[in-house]
Amino acid sequence: MQKTLKAAKAKASNTAKTFVAPEEHRPLLSEVSGFIASLGRRDAAEALELGRQLIRVKSVLPEKSFGKWLKLECGMTVRNAWNHTIRVEKFTVEQQELLIAAAVKPTVMTIIATADAPVITELLGRILSGEQFTVSKVKQRIKGDTPAKAATEGGGANGLRRAVDARVKVDLEVINKLVKRSLKAVELIVADIRKGKHVPKTRLATAVEADCQKAGILLSAVISPRGSDAPLPVEWEKARQIISRLGDSPRYPGREEFHDWVVDAALPALRFVVLGEAFPGTAGLIGQVAVDIADDGENDTAEHDADQATAAVADGLLNEEINGGAGDHAKEAPARTRVANVPSIAPIELSAPEPEVQAESAANV
């Protein structure tokens, strides 16, 4: 029995050592094996090129012959070759160029390549923004971010900070999702405008109005909470104004100005929020939330207050319905008093006279 096993192993070993490549493929195999031998410590570009060369050989050799050639001519295993080929097979040409430009390590590239397409896109976007990744960090993201430990309900500054951080984290994720989706739609619209095509307002409204309406409200809560004295970069307030306007189609510019506004205002605002591209002429400026920012000649701050007052009234009516009514006293209270008593996630100027808010809203309709 032992002699039979030894004979079988010897036969297999001799077969591996006597592998002969088909005559027509020998130039290609010699070229690729020479390229592999010339590589030293591989960077991203060399690792991707190695994958391309291995795919060339893999396409002409049977699987068993490919494994034998790897072992005898290149000193590699099939698993090693798979690590190199998957990078080329999973990444697009644009993604490969990004990885090379970012000098991502080949081992990190291999782990990223094992992820699903949406996760790959997310990780490459984070790399593009300057974030550094290790193998363990990528593996953790692919398996799923470790759930954060539930914050205790303790008070004090630390408890308040945990509560605020938890809320803002959720809001930022929603904002990012909504604005990314809107940016994609606006880029397609801008492409048609630049081709000389007519784009009606209804197309923009259908594509982004709902998302931008919600994103505008959440941005107000994050960057300009009611009563805050913290300074605010002007570019963020301008982006918030434009996104809020995208979420309110009756406030879109007239037909003659509409195309220019989409290209010169809406697109830069969305790219600023998603990609961090600065607004022309506003980068680095700091101001208060109430600073007057020219936006196509409109008093957008008053319009924003009117929008938030309307949302707050709706929230109040919903709360009354859920709670079975708030009693006769609440029903008799003036409209502005009811708005003031309803918690709002966005700033509302209670000192602004009601008739002025109504007049501004009517003018914009």
Phi, psi and chi 1 to 4 in degrees:
 res  aa     phi    psi   chi1   chi2   chi3   chi4
   1 MET       -  -46.5 -176.6   67.4  179.2      -
   2 GLN   -64.2  -37.2  -68.9 -179.7  -10.2      -
   3 LYS   -64.7  -37.0  -69.0 -178.4  178.4  179.7
   4 THR   -65.0  -43.0  -56.7      -      -      -
   5 LEU   -63.3  -43.9  -68.5  174.4      -      -
   6 LYS   -62.5  -39.9  -71.0 -178.8  179.4  179.1
   7 ALA   -65.4  -40.1      -      -      -      -
   8 ALA   -65.1  -42.6      -      -      -      -
   9 LYS   -64.8  -40.0  -70.4 -179.8  179.7  179.2
  10 ALA   -64.8  -39.2      -      -      -      -
  11 LYS   -65.1  -42.3 -177.4  178.1  179.3 -179.6
  12 ALA   -64.1  -40.4      -      -      -      -
  13 SER   -64.4  -43.2  176.9      -      -      -
  14 ASN   -66.3  -35.0  -69.7  -27.1      -      -
  15 THR   -64.2  -41.9  -59.2      -      -      -
  16 ALA   -64.5  -38.1      -      -      -      -
  17 LYS   -75.1  -20.3  -68.0  178.3 -179.0  179.0
  18 THR  -105.1   22.3   57.1      -      -      -
  19 PHE   -63.6  129.0  165.7   71.5      -      -
  20 VAL  -122.3  124.4  178.1      -      -      -
  21 ALA   -74.7  147.3      -      -      -      -
  22 PRO   -57.1  144.4  -24.0   33.4      -      -
  23 GLU   -56.0  -42.4 -177.7   69.9   28.4      -
  24 GLU   -70.6  -17.7   65.7  -88.1   20.6      -
  25 HIS  -102.5   -3.9  -60.7  -39.6      -      -
  26 ARG   -62.0  -40.7  -71.7  179.3 -174.7  175.7
  27 PRO   -60.1  -42.6  -25.1   35.3      -      -
  28 LEU   -64.3  -45.1  170.1   62.8      -      -
  29 LEU   -63.8  -39.0  -57.8 -177.0      -      -
  30 SER   -66.3  -39.8  176.9      -      -      -
  31 GLU   -63.4  -46.1  175.1 -170.7  -13.2      -
  32 VAL   -70.4  -42.2  175.1      -      -      -
  33 SER   -64.6  -35.4   59.8      -      -      -
  34 GLY   -66.6  -39.5      -      -      -      -
  35 PHE   -62.3  -43.7  171.6   78.5      -      -
  36 ILE   -63.9  -40.8  -65.3  172.8      -      -
  37 ALA   -66.1  -27.3      -      -      -      -
  38 SER   -79.7  -13.9   68.6      -      -      -
  39 LEU   -76.6  139.7  -65.0  177.0      -      -
  40 GLY  -101.9 -128.6      -      -      -      -
  41 ARG   -74.2  114.5 -174.4  174.7 -179.1   84.4
  42 ARG   -81.1  135.8  -64.4  161.2 -167.7  154.9
  43 ASP   -98.4 -173.5   56.9   17.4      -      -
  44 ALA   -61.4  -43.9      -      -      -      -
  45 ALA   -63.7  -45.2      -      -      -      -
  46 GLU   -66.4  -37.8  -70.3  179.8  -23.5      -
  47 ALA   -63.9  -41.1      -      -      -      -
  48 LEU   -69.3  -39.5  -71.5  167.3      -      -
  49 GLU   -65.0  -37.9 -178.7   59.0   30.1      -
  50 LEU   -60.4  -42.5  174.7   54.8      -      -
  51 GLY   -60.7  -40.6      -      -      -      -
  52 ARG   -63.8  -41.6  -62.2 -174.0 -166.3   99.9
  53 GLN   -66.2  -41.1  -62.8  -62.5  -30.1      -
  54 LEU   -65.3  -35.7  -70.0  173.8      -      -
  55 ILE   -64.3  -35.9  -72.0  173.8      -      -
  56 ARG   -59.3  -45.7  -67.0  175.5   62.4 -162.7
  57 VAL   -69.7  -42.3  176.0      -      -      -
  58 LYS   -60.3  -29.6 -172.0  178.0  178.2 -178.8
  59 SER   -74.5  -16.2   65.9      -      -      -
  60 VAL  -112.9  -13.5  -60.1      -      -      -
  61 LEU  -109.3  144.0  -71.2 -177.6      -      -
  62 PRO   -61.2  160.2  -20.0   31.4      -      -
  63 GLU   -57.5  -46.0 -174.9  176.2  -12.2      -
  64 LYS   -65.8  -41.3  -70.0 -175.2  177.8  179.8
  65 SER   -66.2  -36.1  -63.0      -      -      -
  66 PHE   -61.8  -43.1 -179.9   62.2      -      -
  67 GLY   -64.0  -41.1      -      -      -      -
  68 LYS   -65.3  -42.7  -68.0  176.4 -177.9  178.6
  69 TRP   -63.0  -41.2  173.5   79.1      -      -
  70 LEU   -59.0  -44.9  -75.5  170.9      -      -
  71 LYS   -70.1  -45.0 -178.7  177.4 -179.8 -179.6
  72 LEU   -80.0  -41.6  -65.8  176.2      -      -
  73 GLU   -94.0  -26.9  -60.2  -65.3  -27.8      -
  74 CYS  -120.0  -10.4  -52.8      -      -      -
  75 GLY    65.7   32.0      -      -      -      -
  76 MET  -120.1  157.8  -62.9  173.8   63.4      -
  77 THR   -98.5  166.4   64.5      -      -      -
  78 VAL   -61.6  -36.1  174.0      -      -      -
  79 ARG   -63.9  -42.2  176.7   66.2 -176.7 -177.4
  80 ASN   -58.4  -44.8  -64.6  145.4      -      -
  81 ALA   -64.1  -38.9      -      -      -      -
  82 TRP   -61.3  -40.3  179.4   86.9      -      -
  83 ASN   -57.9  -34.5  -71.9  -19.1      -      -
  84 HIS   -81.8  -40.7  -66.1  -64.6      -      -
  85 THR   -72.7  -31.8   56.9      -      -      -
  86 ILE   -65.1  -29.2 -169.1  176.0      -      -
  87 ARG   -63.1  -41.0  -58.0  173.8 -169.7  135.5
  88 VAL   -74.4  -37.2  179.0      -      -      -
  89 GLU   -73.7  -31.7  -66.8  167.9  -16.5      -
  90 LYS   -92.8  -29.5  -69.4  -65.4  -71.2  -72.6
  91 PHE   -95.2  137.8  -63.1  131.6      -      -
  92 THR   -73.0  170.7   64.7      -      -      -
  93 VAL   -60.5  -42.9  174.6      -      -      -
  94 GLU   -63.3  -40.7  -67.1   77.6   10.3      -
  95 GLN   -66.7  -37.9  -69.5  172.8  -23.2      -
  96 GLN   -63.1  -41.2  -68.3  176.0   28.8      -
  97 GLU   -63.9  -38.2  -67.7  174.7   -8.4      -
  98 LEU   -63.0  -44.0 -174.2  154.0      -      -
  99 LEU   -63.3  -38.8  -68.7  164.9      -      -
 100 ILE   -67.3  -45.5  -67.7  172.0      -      -
 101 ALA   -62.5  -34.5      -      -      -      -
 102 ALA   -85.8   -1.5      -      -      -      -
 103 ALA    54.3   45.6      -      -      -      -
 104 VAL   -73.5  136.7  177.6      -      -      -
 105 LYS   -65.8  143.5  -65.7 -179.0  179.3  178.6
 106 PRO   -56.2  -38.3  -28.3   36.0      -      -
 107 THR   -64.1  -38.5   50.3      -      -      -
 108 VAL   -68.0  -39.8  174.5      -      -      -
 109 MET   -58.7  -41.5  -69.7  166.5   51.7      -
 110 THR   -63.0  -43.7  -59.1      -      -      -
 111 ILE   -66.7  -40.9  -55.9  -58.8      -      -
 112 ILE   -60.4  -38.8  -65.8  175.4      -      -
 113 ALA   -64.8  -20.5      -      -      -      -
 114 THR   -81.8   -7.7   61.9      -      -      -
 115 ALA   -82.3  166.3      -      -      -      -
 116 ASP   -70.5  159.6  -65.4  -27.2      -      -
 117 ALA   -56.0  -44.1      -      -      -      -
 118 PRO   -62.8  -36.6  -22.8   34.1      -      -
 119 VAL   -70.6  -38.5  177.6      -      -      -
 120 ILE   -59.4  -46.3  -70.2  176.9      -      -
 121 THR   -60.8  -42.8  -58.3      -      -      -
 122 GLU   -63.1  -47.3  175.4 -155.5  -33.0      -
 123 LEU   -64.0  -40.8  -69.1  171.9      -      -
 124 LEU   -67.1  -34.3  -66.0 -176.7      -      -
 125 GLY   -64.3  -39.4      -      -      -      -
 126 ARG   -69.7  -35.1  -68.4  164.6   66.5  177.6
 127 ILE   -65.0  -41.2  -70.7  172.5      -      -
 128 LEU   -61.8  -32.2 -177.8   62.0      -      -
 129 SER   -80.9   -1.0   66.2      -      -      -
 130 GLY   106.8    0.0      -      -      -      -
 131 GLU   -73.9  138.9 -172.7  171.8   -9.2      -
 132 GLN   -97.6  140.4  -60.1  -68.1  -37.5      -
 133 PHE  -125.7  141.9  -79.4   93.1      -      -
 134 THR  -108.4  169.5   61.2      -      -      -
 135 VAL   -58.9  -45.3  169.4      -      -      -
 136 SER   -65.3  -37.0   59.2      -      -      -
 137 LYS   -66.9  -40.0 -172.0  174.5  179.6 -179.8
 138 VAL   -67.1  -42.7  174.4      -      -      -
 139 LYS   -60.6  -40.4  -74.2 -177.6  176.5  178.8
 140 GLN   -63.2  -40.4 -177.5 -178.8   13.0      -
 141 ARG   -67.9  -39.8  171.8   61.5 -169.2   89.1
 142 ILE   -66.1  -40.6  -67.0  174.3      -      -
 143 LYS   -71.6  -19.7  -68.3  178.6 -179.7  178.1
 144 GLY   115.0  130.3      -      -      -      -
 145 ASP   -57.6  137.2  -67.9  -31.7      -      -
 146 THR   -62.5  124.5  -55.8      -      -      -
 147 PRO   -58.3  136.6  -19.9   31.6      -      -
 148 ALA   -69.2  144.4      -      -      -      -
 149 LYS   -64.7  137.7  -65.8 -178.1  179.4  179.4
 150 ALA   -61.9  130.3      -      -      -      -
 151 ALA   -70.4  140.5      -      -      -      -
 152 THR   -70.3  162.5   61.9      -      -      -
 153 GLU   -91.6   25.1  -63.9 -178.5   -2.1      -
 154 GLY   -69.1  159.0      -      -      -      -
 155 GLY   -94.4 -154.4      -      -      -      -
 156 GLY    79.4  177.9      -      -      -      -
 157 ALA   -61.4  -40.0      -      -      -      -
 158 ASN   -66.3  -41.4  -70.4  -25.2      -      -
 159 GLY   -64.0  -41.2      -      -      -      -
 160 LEU   -64.6  -41.3  177.5   59.6      -      -
 161 ARG   -62.8  -41.6 -173.6  177.8  -64.7  109.4
 162 ARG   -62.8  -41.8  -74.5 -165.7  -62.8  -90.2
 163 ALA   -63.6  -44.0      -      -      -      -
 164 VAL   -65.7  -45.0  171.6      -      -      -
 165 ASP   -60.4  -41.3  -71.3  -14.9      -      -
 166 ALA   -63.7  -42.9      -      -      -      -
 167 ARG   -67.8  -45.4 -179.3 -172.0   65.2   81.2
 168 VAL   -64.5  -37.3  170.3      -      -      -
 169 LYS   -59.9  -45.6 -179.7  179.4  179.6 -179.0
 170 VAL   -64.7  -44.5  173.5      -      -      -
 171 ASP   -62.0  -40.8  -74.0   -8.9      -      -
 172 LEU   -65.6  -38.1  -69.8  179.5      -      -
 173 GLU   -63.9  -40.7  -70.3  175.2   -5.4      -
 174 VAL   -68.1  -44.3  175.3      -      -      -
 175 ILE   -57.8  -47.1  -70.0  169.8      -      -
 176 ASN   -59.5  -43.4 -169.9   47.5      -      -
 177 LYS   -64.9  -45.8  178.9 -179.9  178.0 -179.7
 178 LEU   -65.9  -45.0  -65.1  172.3      -      -
 179 VAL   -72.8  -34.6  179.7      -      -      -
 180 LYS   -61.1  -43.8  -88.9 -173.6  175.9 -179.2
 181 ARG   -64.4  -40.6 -166.2  157.1   56.4 -160.8
 182 SER   -66.5  -39.7  -61.5      -      -      -
 183 LEU   -60.9  -43.4  173.2   60.1      -      -
 184 LYS   -60.0  -42.9 -175.1  175.7 -179.4  179.9
 185 ALA   -67.2  -41.9      -      -      -      -
 186 VAL   -68.3  -35.3  169.5      -      -      -
 187 GLU   -61.3  -39.1  -74.7  177.9  -25.5      -
 188 LEU   -66.2  -39.7  -65.8  175.2      -      -
 189 ILE   -66.0  -43.5  -69.7  173.0      -      -
 190 VAL   -62.6  -38.7  168.4      -      -      -
 191 ALA   -59.6  -41.0      -      -      -      -
 192 ASP   -69.2  -38.2  -75.0  -15.1      -      -
 193 ILE   -61.6  -43.4  -69.1  174.3      -      -
 194 ARG   -68.9  -19.3  -72.9  171.7  174.0  165.0
 195 LYS   -84.9   -0.5  -69.2  176.9 -177.0  176.8
 196 GLY    90.0    8.6      -      -      -      -
 197 LYS   -82.0  149.0  -62.9 -179.1  179.8  179.5
 198 HIS   -84.2  127.8  171.8   68.6      -      -
 199 VAL  -115.3  114.7  176.9      -      -      -
 200 PRO   -73.8  158.0   27.1  -33.7      -      -
 201 LYS   -61.7  -32.7  -64.3 -179.1 -175.2 -179.9
 202 THR   -62.6  -31.6   52.0      -      -      -
 203 ARG   -66.4  -43.4  178.4 -178.5  169.0 -173.1
 204 LEU   -65.8  -43.6  178.9   64.6      -      -
 205 ALA   -61.9  -43.4      -      -      -      -
 206 THR   -62.2  -36.5  -58.9      -      -      -
 207 ALA   -78.4  -37.0      -      -      -      -
 208 VAL  -129.9  -11.1  -53.8      -      -      -
 209 GLU   -58.7  -49.4 -174.8  171.4   18.9      -
 210 ALA   -63.6  -45.1      -      -      -      -
 211 ASP   -65.6  -43.5  -76.1  -13.7      -      -
 212 CYS   -72.1  -29.1  -73.8      -      -      -
 213 GLN   -61.9  -47.0 -175.7  179.7   55.6      -
 214 LYS   -69.8  -41.3 -175.4  172.4 -177.3  179.5
 215 ALA   -62.4  -38.6      -      -      -      -
 216 GLY   -63.2  -41.4      -      -      -      -
 217 ILE   -65.1  -44.6  -66.2  172.4      -      -
 218 LEU   -66.2  -38.5  -69.0  175.5      -      -
 219 LEU   -61.5  -39.7  -85.0  170.0      -      -
 220 SER   -60.1  -42.7  -63.3      -      -      -
 221 ALA   -65.9  -34.0      -      -      -      -
 222 VAL   -81.7  -46.8  171.6      -      -      -
 223 ILE   -96.5  -19.6   66.8  176.0      -      -
 224 SER  -142.8   62.3   56.8      -      -      -
 225 PRO   -63.1  148.4   22.2  -32.3      -      -
 226 ARG   -58.8  132.9 -178.5  174.2   56.5 -174.7
 227 GLY    83.9   -2.0      -      -      -      -
 228 SER   -76.9  139.1  174.3      -      -      -
 229 ASP  -102.0    5.7  -66.1  -32.8      -      -
 230 ALA   -68.4  139.8      -      -      -      -
 231 PRO   -66.1  149.5   25.4  -34.4      -      -
 232 LEU  -128.4  128.9  175.0   71.2      -      -
 233 PRO   -60.2  133.3  -22.6   33.5      -      -
 234 VAL   -59.5  -36.2  170.7      -      -      -
 235 GLU   -63.4  -33.9   51.4 -164.5   -6.3      -
 236 TRP   -71.3  -38.2  -87.2  105.2      -      -
 237 GLU   -66.5  -38.9  173.4   61.6    8.3      -
 238 LYS   -65.2  -41.5 -176.5  175.9 -179.7 -178.9
 239 ALA   -62.2  -40.6      -      -      -      -
 240 ARG   -62.8  -41.8 -165.3  -83.4  -52.9  164.4
 241 GLN   -62.2  -45.1  -69.8 -179.5    4.2      -
 242 ILE   -68.4  -41.5  -65.3  172.7      -      -
 243 ILE   -65.1  -39.7  -70.1  173.7      -      -
 244 SER   -62.0  -38.4  -65.6      -      -      -
 245 ARG   -68.4  -36.0 -168.5  174.1 -177.7 -174.8
 246 LEU   -61.9  -28.1  -77.4  167.6      -      -
 247 GLY   -86.7    9.7      -      -      -      -
 248 ASP  -140.5   85.5 -173.0    5.4      -      -
 249 SER   -58.6  -30.7   55.6      -      -      -
 250 PRO   -61.8  -19.4  -27.0   36.7      -      -
 251 ARG   -94.7    8.0  -67.9 -158.1  -69.7  127.5
 252 TYR   -64.3  149.1  -70.6  177.3      -      -
 253 PRO   -61.5  166.7  -20.2   31.6      -      -
 254 GLY   -64.7  171.4      -      -      -      -
 255 ARG   -58.4  -40.0 -179.0  170.3 -179.5  171.6
 256 GLU   -69.4  -32.6  -66.6 -177.0   -2.1      -
 257 GLU   -96.6  -10.3  -60.6   85.0   14.6      -
 258 PHE   -59.4  -50.7  176.1   67.2      -      -
 259 HIS   -61.5  -43.7  -77.2 -176.0      -      -
 260 ASP   -63.5  -38.4  -71.4  -20.0      -      -
 261 TRP   -65.4  -40.4  178.5   75.1      -      -
 262 VAL   -62.9  -44.0  172.6      -      -      -
 263 VAL   -75.3  -43.7  174.7      -      -      -
 264 ASP   -93.9  -16.2  -60.9  -28.4      -      -
 265 ALA  -122.0  -56.0      -      -      -      -
 266 ALA   -63.5  -49.6      -      -      -      -
 267 LEU   -61.5  -48.5 -179.5   61.8      -      -
 268 PRO   -60.8  -35.2  -25.0   35.1      -      -
 269 ALA   -64.5  -46.0      -      -      -      -
 270 LEU   -66.7  -40.1  -63.7  171.7      -      -
 271 ARG   -67.8  -31.5  -67.6 -177.5   67.9   84.6
 272 PHE   -63.9  -45.6  168.0   74.8      -      -
 273 VAL   -70.1  -41.5  174.4      -      -      -
 274 VAL   -84.5  -45.8  175.6      -      -      -
 275 LEU  -106.1   -9.8  -56.1  175.8      -      -
 276 GLY    81.4   14.1      -      -      -      -
 277 GLU   -73.6  130.6  -64.8 -177.1   -0.1      -
 278 ALA   -71.9  150.7      -      -      -      -
 279 PHE   -74.7  138.4  -89.5  124.7      -      -
 280 PRO   -60.6  125.0  -22.6   33.3      -      -
 281 GLY    83.4    0.7      -      -      -      -
 282 THR  -122.9   -8.3   61.7      -      -      -
 283 ALA   -59.3  129.5      -      -      -      -
 284 GLY    86.5  -10.1      -      -      -      -
 285 LEU   -73.5  140.9  -62.9  177.4      -      -
 286 ILE  -122.5  138.6  -56.8  -66.2      -      -
 287 GLY  -155.5  179.1      -      -      -      -
 288 GLN   -87.3  164.8  -61.8  -63.0  -36.9      -
 289 VAL   -58.7  -34.4  174.5      -      -      -
 290 ALA   -83.9    4.0      -      -      -      -
 291 VAL   -60.8  143.3   68.5      -      -      -
 292 ASP   -85.4  114.5 -177.4   19.8      -      -
 293 ILE  -111.4  123.5  -58.8  175.7      -      -
 294 ALA   -68.8  126.7      -      -      -      -
 295 ASP  -137.0   86.9 -175.9    9.8      -      -
 296 ASP    57.2   32.8  -63.2  -28.2      -      -
 297 GLY    78.4   12.5      -      -      -      -
 298 GLU  -100.4  155.1  -61.3 -175.3   76.0      -
 299 ASN   -93.2   80.8 -172.9  -13.0      -      -
 300 ASP   -69.4  -25.9 -165.6   63.8      -      -
 301 THR   -62.5  -44.3  -57.7      -      -      -
 302 ALA   -64.3  -40.5      -      -      -      -
 303 GLU   -64.3  -39.4  -66.5  171.3   -7.7      -
 304 HIS   -62.2  -42.9  174.3   54.9      -      -
 305 ASP   -62.2  -40.8  -67.9  -16.9      -      -
 306 ALA   -63.8  -41.3      -      -      -      -
 307 ASP   -61.2  -44.8  -66.9  -20.1      -      -
 308 GLN   -69.5  -35.0  -61.4  -52.4  -38.2      -
 309 ALA   -62.9  -41.5      -      -      -      -
 310 THR   -62.0  -44.1  -57.9      -      -      -
 311 ALA   -63.3  -37.6      -      -      -      -
 312 ALA   -67.7  -39.8      -      -      -      -
 313 VAL   -61.4  -43.2  170.6      -      -      -
 314 ALA   -61.7  -41.2      -      -      -      -
 315 ASP   -61.7  -39.6  -70.4  -16.7      -      -
 316 GLY   -65.0  -42.6      -      -      -      -
 317 LEU   -64.1  -38.3  -66.2  175.1      -      -
 318 LEU   -64.7  -41.4  179.4   60.3      -      -
 319 ASN   -63.8  -39.3  -71.4  -24.9      -      -
 320 GLU   -63.3  -39.0  -71.8 -177.8   13.5      -
 321 GLU   -67.1  -41.6 -178.1  177.3  -13.4      -
 322 ILE   -65.7  -39.9  -66.6  172.3      -      -
 323 ASN   -87.8    4.6  -64.6  -34.5      -      -
 324 GLY    79.1   21.4      -      -      -      -
 325 GLY   100.5  148.0      -      -      -      -
 326 ALA  -104.7    7.8      -      -      -      -
 327 GLY    94.8  168.2      -      -      -      -
 328 ASP   -66.9  -31.8  -65.0  -24.3      -      -
 329 HIS   -62.4  -43.0  177.4   70.7      -      -
 330 ALA   -67.7  -34.3      -      -      -      -
 331 LYS   -67.6  -32.4  -67.0  179.2 -178.3  177.8
 332 GLU   -85.0  -11.6  -63.5  173.0   -1.7      -
 333 ALA   -67.5  143.7      -      -      -      -
 334 PRO   -60.1  158.1  -20.2   30.9      -      -
 335 ALA   -58.1  -45.9      -      -      -      -
 336 ARG   -64.9  -31.9  -63.9  -63.1  -73.0 -177.1
 337 THR   -68.0  -40.7  -56.9      -      -      -
 338 ARG   -64.8  -39.0  -70.8 -158.2  -58.8  -85.4
 339 VAL   -61.9  -41.3  172.4      -      -      -
 340 ALA   -65.6  -29.6      -      -      -      -
 341 ASN   -85.2   -8.2  -70.4  -27.5      -      -
 342 VAL   -96.1  123.9  176.6      -      -      -
 343 PRO   -60.4  133.4  -20.5   31.7      -      -
 344 SER  -124.3  145.8  173.1      -      -      -
 345 ILE   -87.7   -2.4   63.0  173.2      -      -
 346 ALA  -129.5  157.2      -      -      -      -
 347 PRO   -67.8  135.5   25.0  -33.7      -      -
 348 ILE  -128.6  124.8  -59.6  176.0      -      -
 349 GLU   -83.6   98.4  -65.0  -69.4  -19.2      -
 350 LEU   -70.7  -19.4  -62.1 -177.1      -      -
 351 SER   -79.0  -13.9   59.7      -      -      -
 352 ALA   -71.9  128.6      -      -      -      -
 353 PRO   -61.2  139.0  -19.3   31.1      -      -
 354 GLU   -56.7  -45.0 -176.7   68.4   22.4      -
 355 PRO   -58.0  -34.3  -24.7   34.9      -      -
 356 GLU   -67.5  -40.3  -68.5 -177.4    9.2      -
 357 VAL   -62.6  -42.7  174.4      -      -      -
 358 GLN   -65.2  -39.6  -66.9  175.4  -12.3      -
 359 ALA   -65.3  -40.2      -      -      -      -
 360 GLU   -65.4  -42.8 -175.7   68.1   17.7      -
 361 SER   -63.4  -41.7  -60.5      -      -      -
 362 ALA   -64.4  -38.5      -      -      -      -
 363 ALA   -63.1  -35.7      -      -      -      -
 364 ASN   -81.6  -19.5  -71.2  -50.1      -      -
 365 VAL   -75.9      -  174.1      -      -      -
